[in-house]
């Protein structure tokens, strides 16, 4: 333990605490005021940005762009390593739990849809609209699975009831 007579002061030359009187107390571990080999950087609390996406994420981004060019031939070439492209693909995979195959299937539907092909122009937009796109895609699948909607079926029944017996319907 520290002796009450121990005094600490701040050495302003390098910002470290230095021990003035510890030499008198042999039981206390003496700390050297030596800089570590590691350089410590103080930031705003966020870890430094680094490349986290993998080669498949980057490949998906490039394929997305190639498909986008088919619809928008003059689309400016993006920085594939930017936050809106490959990192968004990584987030869809790691955070949202999507596979590249699911992303590909959604893109096929998006690029075939007249409305959504004009809206979704980057993987980040694909990610932000994923739930809405999924709902719309599933809704359109269910409609195409039925020969006609239940409303249409009711209308056909009403017409049959109205049509004269032996009428053509």
Secondary structure, DSSP 8 states (H G I E B T S, - for coil): ---TT--EEEETTTTEEEESSGGG-TTS--------SS-----SSS--------HHHHHHHHHHHHHHHHH-TT-----TTSTTTHHHHHHHHHTS---HHHHHHHHHHHHHSTTHHHH--SHHHHHHTHHHHHHHHHHHHHHHHSSS-HHHHHHHHHHHHHS-TT---
